[in-house]
Amino acid sequence: MSENNLPIKLVLQKTTDIMKNTGGGETKFFGDVTPQLKNEIIDKFESLLCFYEDVFLEGENIPAIGK
């Protein structure tokens, strides 16, 4: 093998490789949190809890997915 075609490539670290990422943009909100929205979310969680009640009685650490 010639010396110009080495099988190992050396990659040196640059100073830009270790810089912190800079955040950008403004704080984004998806919508207003109203008491009505809070109650709707609470109702959805309570219905999920009722739906999976028999599963949680077997073991409270059993994972369940709600949509």
mmCIF file as Biopython writes it, N, C-alpha, C and O atoms, coordinates in Angstrom:
data_model
#
loop_
_atom_site.group_PDB
_atom_site.id
_atom_site.type_symbol
_atom_site.label_atom_id
_atom_site.label_alt_id
_atom_site.label_comp_id
_atom_site.label_asym_id
_atom_site.label_entity_id
_atom_site.label_seq_id
_atom_site.pdbx_PDB_ins_code
_atom_site.Cartn_x
_atom_site.Cartn_y
_atom_site.Cartn_z
_atom_site.occupancy
_atom_site.B_iso_or_equiv
_atom_site.auth_seq_id
_atom_site.auth_asym_id
_atom_site.pdbx_PDB_model_num
ATOM 1   N N  . MET A ? 1  ? 0.845   -1.173 0.000  1.0 0.0 1  A 1 
ATOM 2   C CA . MET A ? 1  ? 0.000   0.000  0.000  1.0 0.0 1  A 1 
ATOM 3   C C  . MET A ? 1  ? 0.893   1.239  0.000  1.0 0.0 1  A 1 
ATOM 4   O O  . MET A ? 1  ? 1.879   1.301  0.734  1.0 0.0 1  A 1 
ATOM 5   N N  . SER A ? 2  ? 0.545   2.214  -0.817 1.0 0.0 2  A 1 
ATOM 6   C CA . SER A ? 2  ? 1.376   3.411  -0.878 1.0 0.0 2  A 1 
ATOM 7   C C  . SER A ? 2  ? 1.115   4.294  0.334  1.0 0.0 2  A 1 
ATOM 8   O O  . SER A ? 2  ? 0.079   4.173  0.988  1.0 0.0 2  A 1 
ATOM 9   N N  . GLU A ? 3  ? 2.041   5.166  0.627  1.0 0.0 3  A 1 
ATOM 10  C CA . GLU A ? 3  ? 1.910   6.035  1.793  1.0 0.0 3  A 1 
ATOM 11  C C  . GLU A ? 3  ? 0.870   7.138  1.578  1.0 0.0 3  A 1 
ATOM 12  O O  . GLU A ? 3  ? 0.418   7.750  2.546  1.0 0.0 3  A 1 
ATOM 13  N N  . ASN A ? 4  ? 0.488   7.396  0.341  1.0 0.0 4  A 1 
ATOM 14  C CA . ASN A ? 4  ? -0.524  8.420  0.068  1.0 0.0 4  A 1 
ATOM 15  C C  . ASN A ? 4  ? -1.939  7.897  0.277  1.0 0.0 4  A 1 
ATOM 16  O O  . ASN A ? 4  ? -2.877  8.690  0.353  1.0 0.0 4  A 1 
ATOM 17  N N  . ASN A ? 5  ? -2.115  6.597  0.372  1.0 0.0 5  A 1 
ATOM 18  C CA . ASN A ? 5  ? -3.438  6.004  0.509  1.0 0.0 5  A 1 
ATOM 19  C C  . ASN A ? 5  ? -3.507  5.196  1.802  1.0 0.0 5  A 1 
ATOM 20  O O  . ASN A ? 5  ? -3.531  3.966  1.766  1.0 0.0 5  A 1 
ATOM 21  N N  . LEU A ? 6  ? -3.539  5.875  2.929  1.0 0.0 6  A 1 
ATOM 22  C CA . LEU A ? 6  ? -3.558  5.200  4.224  1.0 0.0 6  A 1 
ATOM 23  C C  . LEU A ? 6  ? -4.971  4.710  4.525  1.0 0.0 6  A 1 
ATOM 24  O O  . LEU A ? 6  ? -5.931  5.402  4.188  1.0 0.0 6  A 1 
ATOM 25  N N  . PRO A ? 7  ? -5.135  3.542  5.147  1.0 0.0 7  A 1 
ATOM 26  C CA . PRO A ? 7  ? -6.459  3.004  5.431  1.0 0.0 7  A 1 
ATOM 27  C C  . PRO A ? 7  ? -7.174  3.689  6.599  1.0 0.0 7  A 1 
ATOM 28  O O  . PRO A ? 7  ? -8.376  3.484  6.767  1.0 0.0 7  A 1 
ATOM 29  N N  . ILE A ? 8  ? -6.491  4.483  7.402  1.0 0.0 8  A 1 
ATOM 30  C CA . ILE A ? 8  ? -7.088  5.148  8.564  1.0 0.0 8  A 1 
ATOM 31  C C  . ILE A ? 8  ? -7.085  6.643  8.324  1.0 0.0 8  A 1 
ATOM 32  O O  . ILE A ? 8  ? -6.059  7.215  7.957  1.0 0.0 8  A 1 
ATOM 33  N N  . LYS A ? 9  ? -8.225  7.275  8.529  1.0 0.0 9  A 1 
ATOM 34  C CA . LYS A ? 9  ? -8.320  8.728  8.356  1.0 0.0 9  A 1 
ATOM 35  C C  . LYS A ? 9  ? -8.364  9.378  9.722  1.0 0.0 9  A 1 
ATOM 36  O O  . LYS A ? 9  ? -9.155  8.978  10.576 1.0 0.0 9  A 1 
ATOM 37  N N  . LEU A ? 10 ? -7.543  10.351 9.933  1.0 0.0 10 A 1 
ATOM 38  C CA . LEU A ? 10 ? -7.474  11.080 11.192 1.0 0.0 10 A 1 
ATOM 39  C C  . LEU A ? 10 ? -8.375  12.307 11.089 1.0 0.0 10 A 1 
ATOM 40  O O  . LEU A ? 10 ? -8.198  13.139 10.199 1.0 0.0 10 A 1 
ATOM 41  N N  . VAL A ? 11 ? -9.349  12.417 12.011 1.0 0.0 11 A 1 
ATOM 42  C CA . VAL A ? 11 ? -10.261 13.555 12.040 1.0 0.0 11 A 1 
ATOM 43  C C  . VAL A ? 11 ? -9.982  14.326 13.317 1.0 0.0 11 A 1 
ATOM 44  O O  . VAL A ? 11 ? -10.171 13.819 14.422 1.0 0.0 11 A 1 
ATOM 45  N N  . LEU A ? 12 ? -9.533  15.555 13.147 1.0 0.0 12 A 1 
ATOM 46  C CA . LEU A ? 12 ? -9.205  16.382 14.304 1.0 0.0 12 A 1 
ATOM 47  C C  . LEU A ? 12 ? -10.405 17.214 14.713 1.0 0.0 12 A 1 
ATOM 48  O O  . LEU A ? 12 ? -11.211 17.623 13.878 1.0 0.0 12 A 1 
ATOM 49  N N  . GLN A ? 13 ? -10.508 17.457 16.001 1.0 0.0 13 A 1 
ATOM 50  C CA . GLN A ? 13 ? -11.615 18.237 16.540 1.0 0.0 13 A 1 
ATOM 51  C C  . GLN A ? 13 ? -11.378 19.714 16.268 1.0 0.0 13 A 1 
ATOM 52  O O  . GLN A ? 13 ? -10.261 20.215 16.400 1.0 0.0 13 A 1 
ATOM 53  N N  . LYS A ? 14 ? -12.465 20.410 15.881 1.0 0.0 14 A 1 
ATOM 54  C CA . LYS A ? 14 ? -12.399 21.853 15.662 1.0 0.0 14 A 1 
ATOM 55  C C  . LYS A ? 14 ? -13.001 22.562 16.875 1.0 0.0 14 A 1 
ATOM 56  O O  . LYS A ? 14 ? -13.724 21.953 17.664 1.0 0.0 14 A 1 
ATOM 57  N N  . THR A ? 15 ? -12.703 23.823 17.014 1.0 0.0 15 A 1 
ATOM 58  C CA . THR A ? 15 ? -13.267 24.571 18.147 1.0 0.0 15 A 1 
ATOM 59  C C  . THR A ? 15 ? -14.775 24.728 17.987 1.0 0.0 15 A 1 
ATOM 60  O O  . THR A ? 15 ? -15.479 24.857 18.989 1.0 0.0 15 A 1 
ATOM 61  N N  . THR A ? 16 ? -15.289 24.722 16.767 1.0 0.0 16 A 1 
ATOM 62  C CA . THR A ? 16 ? -16.732 24.847 16.569 1.0 0.0 16 A 1 
ATOM 63  C C  . THR A ? 16 ? -17.466 23.562 16.919 1.0 0.0 16 A 1 
ATOM 64  O O  . THR A ? 16 ? -18.690 23.584 17.048 1.0 0.0 16 A 1 
ATOM 65  N N  . ASP A ? 17 ? -16.770 22.449 17.076 1.0 0.0 17 A 1 
ATOM 66  C CA . ASP A ? 17 ? -17.408 21.183 17.428 1.0 0.0 17 A 1 
ATOM 67  C C  . ASP A ? 17 ? -17.858 21.141 18.885 1.0 0.0 17 A 1 
ATOM 68  O O  . ASP A ? 17 ? -18.728 20.342 19.233 1.0 0.0 17 A 1 
ATOM 69  N N  . ILE A ? 18 ? -17.291 21.975 19.733 1.0 0.0 18 A 1 
ATOM 70  C CA . ILE A ? 18 ? -17.593 21.908 21.163 1.0 0.0 18 A 1 
ATOM 71  C C  . ILE A ? 18 ? -18.303 23.152 21.673 1.0 0.0 18 A 1 
ATOM 72  O O  . ILE A ? 18 ? -18.335 23.390 22.881 1.0 0.0 18 A 1 
ATOM 73  N N  . MET A ? 19 ? -18.873 23.950 20.776 1.0 0.0 19 A 1 
ATOM 74  C CA . MET A ? 19 ? -19.615 25.141 21.191 1.0 0.0 19 A 1 
ATOM 75  C C  . MET A ? 19 ? -21.044 24.769 21.569 1.0 0.0 19 A 1 
ATOM 76  O O  . MET A ? 19 ? -21.622 23.837 21.010 1.0 0.0 19 A 1 
ATOM 77  N N  . LYS A ? 20 ? -21.601 25.502 22.518 1.0 0.0 20 A 1 
ATOM 78  C CA . LYS A ? 20 ? -22.990 25.288 22.910 1.0 0.0 20 A 1 
ATOM 79  C C  . LYS A ? 20 ? -23.910 25.754 21.793 1.0 0.0 20 A 1 
ATOM 80  O O  . LYS A ? 20 ? -23.597 26.686 21.051 1.0 0.0 20 A 1 
ATOM 81  N N  . ASN A ? 21 ? -25.058 25.081 21.690 1.0 0.0 21 A 1 
ATOM 82  C CA . ASN A ? 21 ? -26.073 25.531 20.751 1.0 0.0 21 A 1 
ATOM 83  C C  . ASN A ? 21 ? -26.728 26.795 21.290 1.0 0.0 21 A 1 
ATOM 84  O O  . ASN A ? 21 ? -26.951 26.930 22.493 1.0 0.0 21 A 1 
ATOM 85  N N  . THR A ? 22 ? -27.027 27.705 20.397 1.0 0.0 22 A 1 
ATOM 86  C CA . THR A ? 22 ? -27.704 28.920 20.828 1.0 0.0 22 A 1 
ATOM 87  C C  . THR A ? 22 ? -29.181 28.779 20.514 1.0 0.0 22 A 1 
ATOM 88  O O  . THR A ? 22 ? -29.566 28.414 19.404 1.0 0.0 22 A 1 
ATOM 89  N N  . GLY A ? 23 ? -29.978 29.067 21.487 1.0 0.0 23 A 1 
ATOM 90  C CA . GLY A ? 23 ? -31.417 28.987 21.300 1.0 0.0 23 A 1 
ATOM 91  C C  . GLY A ? 23 ? -31.913 30.163 20.490 1.0 0.0 23 A 1 
ATOM 92  O O  . GLY A ? 23 ? -31.266 31.208 20.420 1.0 0.0 23 A 1 
ATOM 93  N N  . GLY A ? 24 ? -33.040 29.984 19.896 1.0 0.0 24 A 1 
ATOM 94  C CA . GLY A ? 24 ? -33.574 31.071 19.090 1.0 0.0 24 A 1 
ATOM 95  C C  . GLY A ? 24 ? -35.082 31.077 19.124 1.0 0.0 24 A 1 
ATOM 96  O O  . GLY A ? 24 ? -35.719 30.104 19.528 1.0 0.0 24 A 1 
ATOM 97  N N  . GLY A ? 25 ? -35.624 32.157 18.707 1.0 0.0 25 A 1 
ATOM 98  C CA . GLY A ? 25 ? -37.071 32.247 18.634 1.0 0.0 25 A 1 
ATOM 99  C C  . GLY A ? 25 ? -37.683 32.667 19.950 1.0 0.0 25 A 1 
ATOM 100 O O  . GLY A ? 25 ? -37.010 32.857 20.963 1.0 0.0 25 A 1 
ATOM 101 N N  . GLU A ? 26 ? -38.981 32.800 19.880 1.0 0.0 26 A 1 
ATOM 102 C CA . GLU A ? 26 ? -39.733 33.227 21.051 1.0 0.0 26 A 1 
ATOM 103 C C  . GLU A ? 26 ? -40.413 32.027 21.696 1.0 0.0 26 A 1 
ATOM 104 O O  . GLU A ? 26 ? -40.457 30.944 21.113 1.0 0.0 26 A 1 
ATOM 105 N N  . THR A ? 27 ? -40.941 32.220 22.893 1.0 0.0 27 A 1 
ATOM 106 C CA . THR A ? 27 ? -41.711 31.186 23.557 1.0 0.0 27 A 1 
ATOM 107 C C  . THR A ? 27 ? -42.995 30.965 22.777 1.0 0.0 27 A 1 
ATOM 108 O O  . THR A ? 27 ? -43.696 31.915 22.431 1.0 0.0 27 A 1 
ATOM 109 N N  . LYS A ? 28 ? -43.298 29.694 22.502 1.0 0.0 28 A 1 
ATOM 110 C CA . LYS A ? 28 ? -44.469 29.380 21.695 1.0 0.0 28 A 1 
ATOM 111 C C  . LYS A ? 28 ? -45.552 28.771 22.579 1.0 0.0 28 A 1 
ATOM 112 O O  . LYS A ? 28 ? -45.286 27.887 23.394 1.0 0.0 28 A 1 
ATOM 113 N N  . PHE A ? 29 ? -46.767 29.256 22.405 1.0 0.0 29 A 1 
ATOM 114 C CA . PHE A ? 29 ? -47.909 28.740 23.125 1.0 0.0 29 A 1 
ATOM 115 C C  . PHE A ? 29 ? -48.857 28.104 22.120 1.0 0.0 29 A 1 
ATOM 116 O O  . PHE A ? 29 ? -49.049 28.631 21.024 1.0 0.0 29 A 1 
ATOM 117 N N  . PHE A ? 30 ? -49.445 26.984 22.484 1.0 0.0 30 A 1 
ATOM 118 C CA . PHE A ? 30 ? -50.343 26.280 21.589 1.0 0.0 30 A 1 
ATOM 119 C C  . PHE A ? 30 ? -51.776 26.772 21.707 1.0 0.0 30 A 1 
ATOM 120 O O  . PHE A ? 30 ? -52.594 26.504 20.827 1.0 0.0 30 A 1 
ATOM 121 N N  . GLY A ? 31 ? -52.083 27.464 22.747 1.0 0.0 31 A 1 
ATOM 122 C CA . GLY A ? 31 ? -53.436 27.975 22.938 1.0 0.0 31 A 1 
ATOM 123 C C  . GLY A ? 31 ? -53.614 28.427 24.376 1.0 0.0 31 A 1 
ATOM 124 O O  . GLY A ? 31 ? -52.767 28.180 25.234 1.0 0.0 31 A 1 
ATOM 125 N N  . ASP A ? 32 ? -54.711 29.082 24.616 1.0 0.0 32 A 1 
ATOM 126 C CA . ASP A ? 32 ? -55.017 29.557 25.968 1.0 0.0 32 A 1 
ATOM 127 C C  . ASP A ? 32 ? -55.513 28.401 26.829 1.0 0.0 32 A 1 
ATOM 128 O O  . ASP A ? 32 ? -56.311 27.576 26.384 1.0 0.0 32 A 1 
ATOM 129 N N  . VAL A ? 33 ? -55.034 28.356 28.054 1.0 0.0 33 A 1 
ATOM 130 C CA . VAL A ? 33 ? -55.493 27.339 29.000 1.0 0.0 33 A 1 
ATOM 131 C C  . VAL A ? 33 ? -56.626 27.956 29.807 1.0 0.0 33 A 1 
ATOM 132 O O  . VAL A ? 33 ? -56.412 28.796 30.681 1.0 0.0 33 A 1 
ATOM 133 N N  . THR A ? 34 ? -57.812 27.521 29.496 1.0 0.0 34 A 1 
ATOM 134 C CA . THR A ? 34 ? -59.005 28.035 30.164 1.0 0.0 34 A 1 
ATOM 135 C C  . THR A ? 34 ? -59.523 26.994 31.150 1.0 0.0 34 A 1 
ATOM 136 O O  . THR A ? 34 ? -59.140 25.828 31.063 1.0 0.0 34 A 1 
ATOM 137 N N  . PRO A ? 35 ? -60.374 27.384 32.074 1.0 0.0 35 A 1 
ATOM 138 C CA . PRO A ? 35 ? -60.970 26.394 32.980 1.0 0.0 35 A 1 
ATOM 139 C C  . PRO A ? 35 ? -61.749 25.315 32.224 1.0 0.0 35 A 1 
ATOM 140 O O  . PRO A ? 35 ? -61.773 24.157 32.642 1.0 0.0 35 A 1 
ATOM 141 N N  . GLN A ? 36 ? -62.382 25.693 31.121 1.0 0.0 36 A 1 
ATOM 142 C CA . GLN A ? 36 ? -63.120 24.713 30.319 1.0 0.0 36 A 1 
ATOM 143 C C  . GLN A ? 36 ? -62.168 23.673 29.725 1.0 0.0 36 A 1 
ATOM 144 O O  . GLN A ? 36 ? -62.471 22.480 29.730 1.0 0.0 36 A 1 
ATOM 145 N N  . LEU A ? 37 ? -61.022 24.121 29.216 1.0 0.0 37 A 1 
ATOM 146 C CA . LEU A ? 37 ? -60.038 23.194 28.659 1.0 0.0 37 A 1 
ATOM 147 C C  . LEU A ? 37 ? -59.495 22.264 29.742 1.0 0.0 37 A 1 
ATOM 148 O O  . LEU A ? 37 ? -59.333 21.066 29.513 1.0 0.0 37 A 1 
ATOM 149 N N  . LYS A ? 38 ? -59.217 22.818 30.914 1.0 0.0 38 A 1 
ATOM 150 C CA . LYS A ? 38 ? -58.734 21.993 32.027 1.0 0.0 38 A 1 
ATOM 151 C C  . LYS A ? 38 ? -59.743 20.907 32.382 1.0 0.0 38 A 1 
ATOM 152 O O  . LYS A ? 38 ? -59.372 19.751 32.587 1.0 0.0 38 A 1 
ATOM 153 N N  . ASN A ? 39 ? -61.020 21.280 32.455 1.0 0.0 39 A 1 
ATOM 154 C CA . ASN A ? 39 ? -62.060 20.300 32.789 1.0 0.0 39 A 1 
ATOM 155 C C  . ASN A ? 39 ? -62.186 19.225 31.721 1.0 0.0 39 A 1 
ATOM 156 O O  . ASN A ? 39 ? -62.402 18.057 32.044 1.0 0.0 39 A 1 
ATOM 157 N N  . GLU A ? 40 ? -62.055 19.603 30.451 1.0 0.0 40 A 1 
ATOM 158 C CA . GLU A ? 40 ? -62.120 18.610 29.375 1.0 0.0 40 A 1 
ATOM 159 C C  . GLU A ? 40 ? -60.976 17.601 29.488 1.0 0.0 40 A 1 
ATOM 160 O O  . GLU A ? 40 ? -61.180 16.400 29.311 1.0 0.0 40 A 1 
ATOM 161 N N  . ILE A ? 41 ? -59.784 18.094 29.780 1.0 0.0 41 A 1 
ATOM 162 C CA . ILE A ? 41 ? -58.625 17.199 29.918 1.0 0.0 41 A 1 
ATOM 163 C C  . ILE A ? 41 ? -58.792 16.294 31.133 1.0 0.0 41 A 1 
ATOM 164 O O  . ILE A ? 41 ? -58.479 15.105 31.065 1.0 0.0 41 A 1 
ATOM 165 N N  . ILE A ? 42 ? -59.277 16.840 32.235 1.0 0.0 42 A 1 
ATOM 166 C CA . ILE A ? 42 ? -59.511 16.037 33.442 1.0 0.0 42 A 1 
ATOM 167 C C  . ILE A ? 42 ? -60.533 14.942 33.151 1.0 0.0 42 A 1 
ATOM 168 O O  . ILE A ? 42 ? -60.356 13.799 33.572 1.0 0.0 42 A 1 
ATOM 169 N N  . ASP A ? 43 ? -61.601 15.287 32.433 1.0 0.0 43 A 1 
ATOM 170 C CA . ASP A ? 43 ? -62.627 14.292 32.079 1.0 0.0 43 A 1 
ATOM 171 C C  . ASP A ? 43 ? -62.041 13.176 31.219 1.0 0.0 43 A 1 
ATOM 172 O O  . ASP A ? 43 ? -62.380 12.006 31.403 1.0 0.0 43 A 1 
ATOM 173 N N  . LYS A ? 44 ? -61.167 13.531 30.284 1.0 0.0 44 A 1 
ATOM 174 C CA . LYS A ? 44 ? -60.549 12.511 29.430 1.0 0.0 44 A 1 
ATOM 175 C C  . LYS A ? 44 ? -59.670 11.563 30.254 1.0 0.0 44 A 1 
ATOM 176 O O  . LYS A ? 44 ? -59.692 10.351 30.042 1.0 0.0 44 A 1 
ATOM 177 N N  . PHE A ? 45 ? -58.906 12.114 31.184 1.0 0.0 45 A 1 
ATOM 178 C CA . PHE A ? 45 ? -58.069 11.266 32.032 1.0 0.0 45 A 1 
ATOM 179 C C  . PHE A ? 45 ? -58.914 10.371 32.937 1.0 0.0 45 A 1 
ATOM 180 O O  . PHE A ? 45 ? -58.577 9.209  33.161 1.0 0.0 45 A 1 
ATOM 181 N N  . GLU A ? 46 ? -60.002 10.914 33.450 1.0 0.0 46 A 1 
ATOM 182 C CA . GLU A ? 46 ? -60.866 10.107 34.308 1.0 0.0 46 A 1 
ATOM 183 C C  . GLU A ? 46 ? -61.525 8.975  33.523 1.0 0.0 46 A 1 
ATOM 184 O O  . GLU A ? 46 ? -61.687 7.874  34.048 1.0 0.0 46 A 1 
ATOM 185 N N  . SER A ? 47 ? -61.906 9.234  32.271 1.0 0.0 47 A 1 
ATOM 186 C CA . SER A ? 47 ? -62.498 8.162  31.462 1.0 0.0 47 A 1 
ATOM 187 C C  . SER A ? 47 ? -61.454 7.100  31.116 1.0 0.0 47 A 1 
ATOM 188 O O  . SER A ? 47 ? -61.774 5.913  31.059 1.0 0.0 47 A 1 
ATOM 189 N N  . LEU A ? 48 ? -60.215 7.517  30.885 1.0 0.0 48 A 1 
ATOM 190 C CA . LEU A ? 48 ? -59.146 6.538  30.656 1.0 0.0 48 A 1 
ATOM 191 C C  . LEU A ? 48 ? -58.903 5.693  31.897 1.0 0.0 48 A 1 
ATOM 192 O O  . LEU A ? 48 ? -58.693 4.483  31.804 1.0 0.0 48 A 1 
ATOM 193 N N  . LEU A ? 49 ? -58.933 6.334  33.055 1.0 0.0 49 A 1 
ATOM 194 C CA . LEU A ? 49 ? -58.738 5.610  34.309 1.0 0.0 49 A 1 
ATOM 195 C C  . LEU A ? 49 ? -59.833 4.577  34.514 1.0 0.0 49 A 1 
ATOM 196 O O  . LEU A ? 49 ? -59.555 3.459  34.949 1.0 0.0 49 A 1 
ATOM 197 N N  . CYS A ? 50 ? -61.071 4.936  34.207 1.0 0.0 50 A 1 
ATOM 198 C CA . CYS A ? 50 ? -62.178 3.981  34.324 1.0 0.0 50 A 1 
ATOM 199 C C  . CYS A ? 50 ? -62.032 2.836  33.320 1.0 0.0 50 A 1 
ATOM 200 O O  . CYS A ? 50 ? -62.309 1.680  33.641 1.0 0.0 50 A 1 
ATOM 201 N N  . PHE A ? 51 ? -61.595 3.166  32.103 1.0 0.0 51 A 1 
ATOM 202 C CA . PHE A ? 51 ? -61.442 2.152  31.058 1.0 0.0 51 A 1 
ATOM 203 C C  . PHE A ? 51 ? -60.383 1.114  31.441 1.0 0.0 51 A 1 
ATOM 204 O O  . PHE A ? 51 ? -60.561 -0.081 31.202 1.0 0.0 51 A 1 
ATOM 205 N N  . TYR A ? 52 ? -59.292 1.576  32.030 1.0 0.0 52 A 1 
ATOM 206 C CA . TYR A ? 52 ? -58.187 0.682  32.392 1.0 0.0 52 A 1 
ATOM 207 C C  . TYR A ? 52 ? -58.214 0.261  33.858 1.0 0.0 52 A 1 
ATOM 208 O O  . TYR A ? 52 ? -57.217 -0.255 34.365 1.0 0.0 52 A 1 
ATOM 209 N N  . GLU A ? 53 ? -59.305 0.466  34.531 1.0 0.0 53 A 1 
ATOM 210 C CA . GLU A ? 53 ? -59.378 0.188  35.967 1.0 0.0 53 A 1 
ATOM 211 C C  . GLU A ? 53 ? -59.027 -1.266 36.289 1.0 0.0 53 A 1 
ATOM 212 O O  . GLU A ? 53 ? -58.297 -1.526 37.246 1.0 0.0 53 A 1 
ATOM 213 N N  . ASP A ? 54 ? -59.541 -2.222 35.494 1.0 0.0 54 A 1 
ATOM 214 C CA . ASP A ? 54 ? -59.250 -3.635 35.767 1.0 0.0 54 A 1 
ATOM 215 C C  . ASP A ? 54 ? -57.777 -3.957 35.536 1.0 0.0 54 A 1 
ATOM 216 O O  . ASP A ? 54 ? -57.221 -4.822 36.212 1.0 0.0 54 A 1 
ATOM 217 N N  . VAL A ? 55 ? -57.147 -3.275 34.596 1.0 0.0 55 A 1 
ATOM 218 C CA . VAL A ? 55 ? -55.711 -3.485 34.351 1.0 0.0 55 A 1 
ATOM 219 C C  . VAL A ? 55 ? -54.898 -2.953 35.527 1.0 0.0 55 A 1 
ATOM 220 O O  . VAL A ? 55 ? -53.955 -3.601 35.980 1.0 0.0 55 A 1 
ATOM 221 N N  . PHE A ? 56 ? -55.269 -1.768 36.020 1.0 0.0 56 A 1 
ATOM 222 C CA . PHE A ? 56 ? -54.524 -1.168 37.119 1.0 0.0 56 A 1 
ATOM 223 C C  . PHE A ? 56 ? -54.746 -1.906 38.433 1.0 0.0 56 A 1 
ATOM 224 O O  . PHE A ? 56 ? -53.905 -1.822 39.328 1.0 0.0 56 A 1 
ATOM 225 N N  . LEU A ? 57 ? -55.856 -2.627 38.571 1.0 0.0 57 A 1 
ATOM 226 C CA . LEU A ? 57 ? -56.083 -3.408 39.784 1.0 0.0 57 A 1 
ATOM 227 C C  . LEU A ? 57 ? -55.118 -4.593 39.846 1.0 0.0 57 A 1 
ATOM 228 O O  . LEU A ? 57 ? -54.733 -5.035 40.928 1.0 0.0 57 A 1 
ATOM 229 N N  . GLU A ? 58 ? -54.727 -5.108 38.654 1.0 0.0 58 A 1 
ATOM 230 C CA . GLU A ? 58 ? -53.749 -6.207 38.621 1.0 0.0 58 A 1 
ATOM 231 C C  . GLU A ? 58 ? -52.376 -5.732 39.041 1.0 0.0 58 A 1 
ATOM 232 O O  . GLU A ? 58 ? -51.648 -6.463 39.713 1.0 0.0 58 A 1 
ATOM 233 N N  . GLY A ? 59 ? -52.015 -4.544 38.666 1.0 0.0 59 A 1 
ATOM 234 C CA . GLY A ? 59 ? -50.721 -3.961 39.035 1.0 0.0 59 A 1 
ATOM 235 C C  . GLY A ? 59 ? -50.685 -2.513 38.605 1.0 0.0 59 A 1 
ATOM 236 O O  . GLY A ? 59 ? -50.934 -2.191 37.443 1.0 0.0 59 A 1 
ATOM 237 N N  . GLU A ? 60 ? -50.374 -1.640 39.550 1.0 0.0 60 A 1 
ATOM 238 C CA . GLU A ? 60 ? -50.425 -0.214 39.249 1.0 0.0 60 A 1 
ATOM 239 C C  . GLU A ? 60 ? -49.284 0.245  38.351 1.0 0.0 60 A 1 
ATOM 240 O O  . GLU A ? 60 ? -49.346 1.344  37.800 1.0 0.0 60 A 1 
ATOM 241 N N  . ASN A ? 61 ? -48.241 -0.574 38.192 1.0 0.0 61 A 1 
ATOM 242 C CA . ASN A ? 61 ? -47.111 -0.195 37.353 1.0 0.0 61 A 1 
ATOM 243 C C  . ASN A ? 61 ? -47.197 -0.726 35.936 1.0 0.0 61 A 1 
ATOM 244 O O  . ASN A ? 61 ? -46.245 -0.598 35.166 1.0 0.0 61 A 1 
ATOM 245 N N  . ILE A ? 62 ? -48.329 -1.321 35.584 1.0 0.0 62 A 1 
ATOM 246 C CA . ILE A ? 62 ? -48.517 -1.823 34.222 1.0 0.0 62 A 1 
ATOM 247 C C  . ILE A ? 62 ? -48.758 -0.628 33.311 1.0 0.0 62 A 1 
ATOM 248 O O  . ILE A ? 62 ? -49.650 0.176  33.582 1.0 0.0 62 A 1 
ATOM 249 N N  . PRO A ? 63 ? -47.977 -0.490 32.225 1.0 0.0 63 A 1 
ATOM 250 C CA . PRO A ? 63 ? -48.173 0.662  31.348 1.0 0.0 63 A 1 
ATOM 251 C C  . PRO A ? 63 ? -49.439 0.530  30.527 1.0 0.0 63 A 1 
ATOM 252 O O  . PRO A ? 63 ? -49.839 -0.576 30.163 1.0 0.0 63 A 1 
ATOM 253 N N  . ALA A ? 64 ? -50.061 1.640  30.239 1.0 0.0 64 A 1 
ATOM 254 C CA . ALA A ? 64 ? -51.256 1.691  29.394 1.0 0.0 64 A 1 
ATOM 255 C C  . ALA A ? 64 ? -51.165 2.957  28.538 1.0 0.0 64 A 1 
ATOM 256 O O  . ALA A ? 64 ? -50.598 3.966  28.956 1.0 0.0 64 A 1 
ATOM 257 N N  . ILE A ? 65 ? -51.726 2.883  27.352 1.0 0.0 65 A 1 
ATOM 258 C CA . ILE A ? 65 ? -51.684 4.016  26.427 1.0 0.0 65 A 1 
ATOM 259 C C  . ILE A ? 65 ? -53.098 4.510  26.185 1.0 0.0 65 A 1 
ATOM 260 O O  . ILE A ? 65 ? -53.996 3.716  25.903 1.0 0.0 65 A 1 
ATOM 261 N N  . GLY A ? 66 ? -53.297 5.783  26.290 1.0 0.0 66 A 1 
ATOM 262 C CA . GLY A ? 66 ? -54.600 6.380  26.018 1.0 0.0 66 A 1 
ATOM 263 C C  . GLY A ? 66 ? -54.472 7.385  24.898 1.0 0.0 66 A 1 
ATOM 264 O O  . GLY A ? 66 ? -53.471 8.093  24.787 1.0 0.0 66 A 1 
ATOM 265 N N  . LYS A ? 67 ? -55.488 7.438  24.078 1.0 0.0 67 A 1 
ATOM 266 C CA . LYS A ? 67 ? -55.455 8.387  22.959 1.0 0.0 67 A 1 
ATOM 267 C C  . LYS A ? 67 ? -56.673 9.270  23.026 1.0 0.0 67 A 1 
ATOM 268 O O  . LYS A ? 67 ? -56.849 10.145 22.178 1.0 0.0 67 A 1 
#
